[in-house]
Amino acid sequence: MGKTKIKNRLYKAFIYLLLVILAVIILVPVGWVFLASIKENSEFYGNPWMLPKGVYIQNFIDAFQEAKMGDYLLNSVLVTGMALLLLLIIALPAAYVLARYKFKGSKLCNIMFMGGLFINVNYIVVPIFLMFVNGDKWLKNLIGRGFFLNNMFVVALVYAATALPFTIYLLSGFFATIPKDYEEAAFVDGCGYWKTMLRVMMPMARPSIITVILFNFLSFWNEYIIAMTLLTGEEQTLPVGLMRLMQAQQAAANYGRLYAGLVIVMLPVLILYICVQKKLTEGMSLGGLKG
């Protein structure tokens, strides 16, 4: 056996070992949380690595009923769904036009969206909050009620607006690599700009669109700072509700309910990832090949 083959095998063995270690580092804590969520509270005072004696579903019932995790879950579903819908309605046509057509101001638009990639939303959440406070004061003087604070649609709009730079950057990079022959063939068949975009370009961009949806879903679903700042009343999203649950249950030493809340937050993300995992891999591979 040559030295080169031995080196290759050692290199592969090292890579596999590294991947196994990374998988263990990720899977063990996730599995531990799932098991902890079905333990009775008394089981936490012994060995934390012991398997549960049974399946204690009451933790999830308490989390949904007493800690209002069901309400928070519904709010997160609404905000995330609206934010993704708004984002796709705005970003898909914008990315397509910026990638395929040159017009007056297109270069400036591209530069502004690229600049948005370097602005962290956590740095501008206070100015956004102050603008909404002033807007609500003006509306209350005008019509007697506010609109901007404690409004799920406004939170979704802020999510979508702050995700536009990354989404347009990703989608326009894909649209720019599609040969013009497809558009010319569509024009010959009588398609206008909208039909060409909707019936030809978007189906071809489906893997990239799914990638964008998954990444932004993760971002919106786990977002905490904006939701905590703009939703100042009882109506909250899941991350803020989970933080309240953690503070309450740590004080009460009710760990089963706490870990049930963590599972409620993680489960939709895992289900979505399992459903779109194949498409996500295709989209990322496609982007890598074209890049």
N, C-alpha and C positions, 0 to 999 in steps of 0.2 A: 504494500500500500504506500503510495507516494506521500510526501510531506504535505502537498497541497490538499489532498483529500482529507488527511488528518486535521489540517487547519480548518477546512470547511465544516467538518463534522463537529469539531470543538466549538466553532463559531455558532453553528445551529443549536447545539446543546446549550450554549450560554444564552442565546436568544429565547429558547423554550423555557429555560429556568427563570429568566427575567419575567417572561409573560405569566408563568405560573405564580410567581411571587406577587406580581401586580394583581392578578385575579384573586388571589387569597386575601390581599389587603382590602380589596373592594367588596368581595362577596361575604367575608366573615362578619364585618359590622352590619351589612344589610340583613343577612340571615339572622344575626343576633337580635336585631330590632324586631323582625317578624316574630321570632319565638317569644321575645319578651312581651309582645303585645297580647299574647294569649295566656300569660301567667297570672296567677292570683298574686295579690300584693304581698302576702306573707312569704312567697317564694323568692322575693328579691333580697330578703335578709339573710339567706344562706349563701351558697356558692353561686355567683352570677352566671357561671358557665353551665349550670345544671339544666337539663332539658325540662320543659314544662311537664307537670304531672297530668295535665289534661288540656282541653281547649276551653279557655274561660272567655266566652263571647261577650260577657257582661261589660268588659272593658270597652268594646266598640259601641255597645248600646248606650253606656254612660257618656262616651265621647260625643255621640250623635245627639243625645237628648239633653244632657245636663250641660255639656260644654259647648253646645250649639255648633259642633263641627259640620253637621249637615247643612246648616244655613251658610256657613263660611264656604263650604264646598260648592254650593249652588252659586254663590256670588263669584267665586273664582272661575267657575265654568262660564258664567255670563260675561264677565270682563275679558277673559281670555278669548272666548269665541268672538265677541264683538271686535276686539283688538286685531285678531287675525283676519277677520273679514274686511275691516277698514284698511288694514295694511295691504292685503292682496289687491283690493279694488284700486288703491292709489299706486302701489309700487309696480305692478305688472305693466300697465300701459306706460308709466314713466320710464321704466327700465328699457322697455322695447323701443320707445321713441329715441331715448338718449343713445342707445346702442346702434340703431340702424339708420338714423336720419341726422343730417347736419342742417342746422337752422341758426338764425341769429340768436345768440345767447345760449346755445347748447353747451359750448365750452365752459361758460361761466356756471351753468347749472351743474355740470359734472364736477367742477372744482368745489362748488359749495357742498354738494353731497359727499364728496371725498373728505372735505374738511370736517363734516359732521361725524365721521368715523372716529375722530380724535377727541370728541367731547363726551365725557362721561356724564350720564344723566344725573347721577348723584350730586354733581357739582352745581346743577342748575335747578334742583328741585325747590330751593328756597325762593328764587325769583318767580318761578312758576306759581308757587303757593301765594306769594304776595300779589301777583297779578290777579289770581282768582279771588282773593279776598276783596281787592278793590272792585273787581267786576261784580261780585255779589252785593257789595255796598251800593253800587250804582243801580243795580237791578231792583234792590229792595226799596230804594227811594223812588224808583220809576213804577214798578208793578207790585211791590209789596212782598216779593219773595226772591231768593237767590237761585242760582242754577249751577254754578261751577263746582262748589264744594259738596261733598257727600253725594256725588252723582256718578254712578257706575259707567255711564256712557262717556263722561269727561275723562275718567281714569283710562278707559279703553282708548280714547282718542290720544291721550298723552303717550300711552304705550306704543301705539301705532306710529305716531310722529317721531318718537325717539328711535324706533327701529328702522325707519326709512333709509338712512344712509347705508347701513350694512346690507339690507335687503336689496336695494337698488344696485349696489356695488356687485353683489353676488349674481343677481339675475342679468344685469347688463353685460357682465363678463361672459355669460353663457350665450345670450342672444347675439353678441358680436361675432361669435365663432360659427354661427349657422350660415352656410353658403347662400348667396343671393338668389341662386337658381330656384329655390323653393318659392320665394316671394314672386319672382317673375312668372313662374308657372301658375301661381294663384291669380295674378293679375290677368294673365292670358285667359284663364277660365272665368273671368268676370268678377273676381273678388275685389272689394274695395280695401281700404286700410284696416277697418275694424274687422271685417270677415277674415282677412289674411292673418291678423293678429290672433283672433279667437279660434279659428278653425285649423290654422297651419302651424303658427309659431308656438302657441301655448301648449298644444298636445306634445310637441317635440321637447318642450322645456319641462315636462311633467316631473322627471326625477329631481331637477333643480328646485322646482316649486315645492315638492315634498320635503326636500332638505331644508328649505327656508321655513316651511311651516313647523317642522320639528324643532329647529333651533330657536325660533321665536316663541313657540309654545313653552319650551323650557324656561326661556327668559321671563315671559309674562306670568307663567304659573308660579314661579318661585320669587317673583319680585316682592320686595318688602318696603323699601324706603318711600316710594311714590304712594303706594296704597295707604301706608300709615300716615302720610302727611296730608293727602287729599281727602281721605275718608276719616273724618274726625268723630263721627257718631258711632252708633252700635253696629251699623252695617259694615262689615269688614271682609277682606278676602282671607283665603286659607293661611298664608304665611303669618299674617298679623294675628289671626285667631289662634294659630298654633303657639305663637309666642305668649299670648295671654294664657293659654292652657298650660304651657310649661311653667310660667310664673305661679299659677294657682296650684298646680299639682305638686310642684317641688315643695311649696310651703305645706301642703297637706300630706306629703310623702305618699301620694297615690301614683306609683310609677306605671302600673298596668295601663291606666287610662291615658297617661302621657305617651307611652309608646304606641298605643292604638291610634292616637292622633297623628303621630309620625307616619304610621303605615297609611292612614287615609290620605296624607299629603303625597307619599311616594307612589302609591299604587296606580293612579291614573297615568303618571309619567312612564312607569314600567310597561303598562298595557299598551300605551301609544307606541313606545319604542318597539315592542314585540310585533305590533301590527305593521309598522312601516320599516322595519329593520332592513328588509331586502331592498326596498326602493331607496332607502337612505344610502346604503352601500353603493347602489348603482349611480345615484346622483353624485356622490363624492368621488367615485372612480371616474365618472364622465368628466367632472370638473377638473380632475387631476390630469386626465389624458389631454383635454383641450387646452388646459393651461400649459 
